[in-house]
Amino acid sequence: MYIMQICNVYSQEILREAAYDKPDFILEMIESAEKNVKDKLDAFILDKDMRTLKAEYVNCKKIQDEDDTIYKLFFKTRLSEIQAKIR
């Protein structure tokens, strides 16, 4: 199992966690986040409470834990002025 944890770089809080059978989506997410930083584009993520956060990717840490591979993606975050409406 491959686990992606989106974390606040300052507090280390896990903002969102998802599990996948293959790492493809996680690797694409990392690549996209790195490109956004390079291109100076804003990024937005939803935390586990479905609040919209403005986010800036910092780095990623890969951890092997017995049967699982955990990808911790670290972001600088702040609450977005505009909140997505989730139905």
N, CA, C and O of each residue as an XYZ file, in Angstrom:
348
protein
N       0.844     -1.173      0.000
C       0.000      0.000      0.000
C       0.892      1.241      0.000
O       1.944      1.272      0.639
N       0.448      2.256     -0.729
C       1.161      3.530     -0.810
C       0.281      4.598     -0.159
O      -0.882      4.768     -0.527
N       0.837      5.295      0.788
C       0.073      6.271      1.552
C       0.649      7.664      1.314
O       1.858      7.876      1.412
N      -0.237      8.606      0.999
C       0.162      9.991      0.830
C      -0.383     10.781      2.017
O      -1.578     10.743      2.310
N       0.510     11.494      2.691
C       0.113     12.368      3.782
C       0.490     13.794      3.406
O       1.658     14.096      3.158
N      -0.503     14.660      3.366
C      -0.254     16.076      3.126
C      -0.134     16.724      4.498
O      -1.062     16.676      5.305
N       1.034     17.338      4.753
C       1.352     17.828      6.095
C       1.675     19.318      6.096
O       2.175     19.864      5.113
N       1.376     19.961      7.225
C       1.794     21.332      7.456
C       3.266     21.292      7.861
O       3.630     20.604      8.814
N       4.099     22.018      7.151
C       5.540     21.957      7.397
C       5.912     22.484      8.788
O       6.888     22.020      9.377
N       5.155     23.438      9.316
C       5.498     24.030     10.609
C       5.007     23.195     11.786
O       5.760     22.946     12.727
N       3.755     22.764     11.740
C       3.181     22.028     12.873
C       3.331     20.513     12.742
O       3.138     19.787     13.717
N       3.673     20.032     11.544
C       3.770     18.604     11.234
C       2.397     17.911     11.259
O       2.319     16.686     11.172
N       1.328     18.689     11.377
C      -0.025     18.132     11.381
C      -0.335     17.503     10.025
O      -0.020     18.072      8.981
N      -0.952     16.328     10.051
C      -1.391     15.684      8.815
C      -2.731     16.312      8.438
O      -3.733     16.138      9.131
N      -2.725     17.041      7.329
C      -3.924     17.745      6.886
C      -4.875     16.831      6.124
O      -6.093     17.003      6.162
N      -4.298     15.864      5.438
C      -5.100     14.933      4.632
C      -4.268     13.680      4.400
O      -3.046     13.753      4.272
N      -4.930     12.534      4.346
C      -4.235     11.263      4.114
C      -5.078     10.418      3.167
O      -6.304     10.370      3.272
N      -4.395      9.757      2.246
C      -5.081      8.869      1.304
C      -4.176      7.686      0.999
O      -2.952      7.810      1.007
N      -4.792      6.530      0.728
C      -4.040      5.304      0.424
C      -4.333      4.866     -1.003
O      -5.453      5.008     -1.494
N      -3.309      4.332     -1.660
C      -3.409      3.905     -3.057
C      -2.719      2.556     -3.236
O      -1.814      2.204     -2.478
N      -3.155      1.809     -4.244
C      -2.533      0.522     -4.559
C      -1.202      0.687     -5.293
O      -0.289     -0.126     -5.145
N      -1.110      1.764     -6.093
C       0.116      2.056     -6.845
C       0.550      3.485     -6.540
O      -0.282      4.310     -6.163
N       1.836      3.792     -6.695
C       2.316      5.130     -6.339
C       2.123      6.187     -7.425
O       2.493      7.344     -7.226
N       1.556      5.816     -8.559
C       1.488      6.722     -9.712
C       0.879      8.088     -9.379
O       1.471      9.121     -9.691
N      -0.299      8.100     -8.748
C      -0.957      9.361     -8.448
C      -0.109     10.213     -7.505
O      -0.007     11.427     -7.683
N       0.489      9.585     -6.519
C       1.315     10.317     -5.543
C       2.507     10.962     -6.243
O       2.819     12.128     -6.000
N       3.168     10.206     -7.108
C       4.330     10.740     -7.828
C       3.925     11.884     -8.747
O       4.671     12.852     -8.893
N       2.747     11.784     -9.371
C       2.241     12.876    -10.209
C       1.946     14.113     -9.356
O       2.202     15.239     -9.780
N       1.414     13.899     -8.166
C       1.118     15.007     -7.250
C       2.406     15.728     -6.857
O       2.443     16.958     -6.822
N       3.455     14.975     -6.565
C       4.744     15.566     -6.196
C       5.305     16.360     -7.378
O       5.768     17.489     -7.214
N       5.259     15.766     -8.555
C       5.767     16.435     -9.753
C       5.006     17.731    -10.016
O       5.610     18.756    -10.332
N       3.707     17.686     -9.886
C       2.877     18.871    -10.090
C       3.183     19.955     -9.057
O       3.273     21.133     -9.401
N       3.341     19.565     -7.805
C       3.653     20.521     -6.737
C       5.004     21.189     -6.985
O       5.145     22.397     -6.795
N       5.998     20.406     -7.409
C       7.323     20.963     -7.704
C       7.249     21.939     -8.879
O       7.909     22.978     -8.870
N       6.444     21.602     -9.888
C       6.280     22.490    -11.053
C       5.605     23.793    -10.646
O       5.984     24.862    -11.123
N       4.603     23.713     -9.765
C       3.930     24.925     -9.297
C       4.903     25.868     -8.599
O       4.833     27.082     -8.787
N       5.804     25.321     -7.798
C       6.799     26.144     -7.110
C       7.719     26.798     -8.136
O       7.993     27.996     -8.067
N       8.189     26.001     -9.081
C       9.097     26.510    -10.112
C       8.440     27.614    -10.935
O       9.074     28.619    -11.257
N       7.160     27.420    -11.276
C       6.429     28.383    -12.105
C       5.764     29.485    -11.286
O       5.078     30.343    -11.841
N       5.967     29.465     -9.953
C       5.384     30.439     -9.027
C       3.861     30.505     -9.144
O       3.274     31.586     -9.170
N       3.240     29.341     -9.213
C       1.786     29.248     -9.287
C       1.203     28.932     -7.919
O       1.805     28.208     -7.126
N       0.032     29.480     -7.653
C      -0.656     29.177     -6.409
C      -1.172     27.744     -6.442
O      -1.561     27.235     -7.493
N      -1.169     27.113     -5.298
C      -1.732     25.767     -5.170
C      -2.771     25.802     -4.056
O      -2.645     26.560     -3.095
N      -3.788     24.977     -4.198
C      -4.845     24.889     -3.198
C      -5.078     23.429     -2.862
O      -5.079     22.568     -3.743
N      -5.274     23.158     -1.583
C      -5.570     21.799     -1.140
C      -6.755     21.851     -0.173
O      -7.037     22.885      0.433
N      -7.428     20.735     -0.046
C      -8.503     20.609      0.930
C      -7.980     19.787      2.095
O      -7.383     18.729      1.895
N      -8.202     20.273      3.317
C      -7.788     19.484      4.470
C      -8.883     18.474      4.815
O      -9.902     18.401      4.128
N      -8.673     17.705      5.870
C      -9.632     16.643      6.216
C     -10.989     17.190      6.637
O     -11.977     16.456      6.642
N     -11.049     18.491      6.994
C     -12.316     19.139      7.341
C     -12.935     19.839      6.131
O     -13.922     20.563      6.259
N     -12.344     19.614      4.960
C     -12.797     20.179      3.684
C     -12.689     21.708      3.619
O     -13.445     22.365      2.904
N     -11.742     22.253      4.373
C     -11.445     23.680      4.254
C     -10.430     23.853      3.132
O      -9.530     23.029      2.970
N     -10.576     24.922      2.362
C      -9.637     25.213      1.284
C      -8.436     25.957      1.860
O      -8.584     26.979      2.529
N      -7.246     25.427      1.590
C      -6.007     26.036      2.065
C      -5.157     26.459      0.884
O      -5.017     25.716     -0.088
N      -4.595     27.641      0.967
C      -3.598     28.061     -0.015
C      -2.300     27.398      0.427
O      -1.937     27.466      1.602
N      -1.608     26.764     -0.495
C      -0.462     25.942     -0.103
C       0.753     26.174     -0.995
O       0.636     26.383     -2.203
N       1.904     26.132     -0.368
C       3.174     26.206     -1.095
C       3.991     24.964     -0.738
O       4.339     24.745      0.423
N       4.284     24.167     -1.744
C       5.039     22.920     -1.551
C       6.440     23.232     -1.058
O       7.090     24.155     -1.549
N       6.906     22.450     -0.073
C       8.252     22.622      0.475
C       9.133     21.428      0.098
O      10.170     21.595     -0.545
N       8.716     20.222      0.501
C       9.492     19.029      0.164
C       8.677     17.774      0.450
O       7.527     17.837      0.883
N       9.307     16.641      0.195
C       8.650     15.350      0.393
C       9.621     14.402      1.094
O      10.827     14.423      0.848
N       9.067     13.581      1.966
C       9.870     12.575      2.663
C       9.228     11.210      2.418
O       8.025     11.046      2.624
N      10.011     10.244      1.987
C       9.524      8.891      1.726
C       9.964      7.981      2.871
O      11.141      7.927      3.226
N       8.995      7.272      3.436
C       9.257      6.396      4.578
C       8.767      4.990      4.246
O       7.624      4.814      3.826
N       9.621      3.997      4.431
C       9.231      2.596      4.244
C       8.846      2.029      5.595
O       9.644      2.048      6.532
N       7.609      1.515      5.700
C       7.092      1.016      6.977
C       6.513     -0.375      6.749
O       5.355     -0.507      6.354
N       7.305     -1.407      6.993
C       6.925     -2.804      6.762
C       6.318     -2.986      5.369
O       7.054     -3.017      4.382
N       4.998     -3.106      5.270
C       4.360     -3.351      3.970
C       3.977     -2.069      3.240
O       3.614     -2.124      2.065
N       4.046     -0.925      3.900
C       3.585      0.339      3.322
C       4.744      1.264      2.989
O       5.797      1.233      3.625
N       4.516      2.092      1.966
C       5.421      3.183      1.653
C       4.638      4.463      1.882
O       3.578      4.671      1.291
N       5.168      5.318      2.747
C       4.485      6.559      3.109
C       5.228      7.728      2.470
O       6.440      7.877      2.621
N       4.471      8.549      1.757
C       5.004      9.778      1.183
C       4.425     10.933      1.989
O       3.214     11.152      1.983
N       5.282     11.666      2.677
C       4.845     12.845      3.433
C       5.183     14.068      2.585
O       6.354     14.369      2.354
N       4.153     14.763      2.129
C       4.334     15.972      1.337
C       4.131     17.166      2.261
O       3.065     17.324      2.855
N       5.146     17.995      2.377
C       5.104     19.120      3.302
C       4.794     20.419      2.559
O       5.404     20.734      1.537
N       3.827     21.161      3.103
C       3.393     22.421      2.520
C       3.354     23.509      3.584
O       3.056     23.242      4.748
N       3.661     24.749      3.170
C       3.344     25.930      3.969
C       1.892     26.220      3.630
O       1.545     26.325      2.453
N       1.045     26.351      4.624
C      -0.377     26.546      4.339
C      -0.958     27.708      5.131
O      -0.464     28.094      6.191
N      -2.029     28.244      4.563
C      -2.856     29.208      5.277
C      -4.267     29.096      4.716
O      -4.463     28.701      3.566
N      -5.231     29.443      5.533
C      -6.618     29.357      5.127
C      -6.858     30.294      3.950
O      -6.497     31.470      3.995
N      -7.471     29.761      2.897
C      -7.749     30.557      1.708
C      -8.904     31.510      1.968
O      -9.842     31.183      2.695
N      -8.826     32.697      1.367
C      -9.921     33.664      1.483
C     -11.186     33.130      0.804
O     -12.300     33.426      1.237
N     -11.011     32.354     -0.247
C     -12.136     31.765     -0.980
C     -12.221     30.302     -0.624
O     -11.246     29.565     -0.771
N     -13.373     29.877     -0.161
C     -13.581     28.490      0.233
C     -14.402     27.750     -0.828
O     -15.419     28.256     -1.303
N     -13.947     26.545     -1.192
C     -14.671     25.729     -2.156
C     -15.946     25.220     -1.517
O     -15.967     24.885     -0.333
N     -17.012     25.164     -2.306
C     -18.281     24.619     -1.816
C     -18.312     23.138     -2.144
O     -18.353     22.757     -3.314
N     -18.294     22.313     -1.130
C     -18.288     20.854     -1.279
C     -19.690     20.351     -0.972
O     -20.257     20.648      0.079
N     -20.238     19.586     -1.905
C     -21.602     19.060     -1.715
C     -21.584     17.601     -1.457
O     -22.638     16.994     -1.274
